[in-house]
């Protein structure tokens, strides 16, 4: 993957993560694979590596929040 394509993918993922909280038409596993695929790129610049690591952390938080919210919604009386 070229550095240009890497930058486009990373920027897109940084923009999409906040939208996942509002509703996710795609499975969380899809987004995790997209982020993780960037972490395997050879020759990452330090900034790219830092951004991927930060994005994985943010995704972990979003995933936990969404999972907790779904568990809470299931327990709440309808």
Secondary structure, DSSP 8 states (H G I E B T S, - for coil): --HHHHHHHHHHHHHHHHHHTT--SS-HHHHHHHHHHHHT-TT--HHHHHHHHHHHHHHHHHHHHHHHHHHHHHHS--
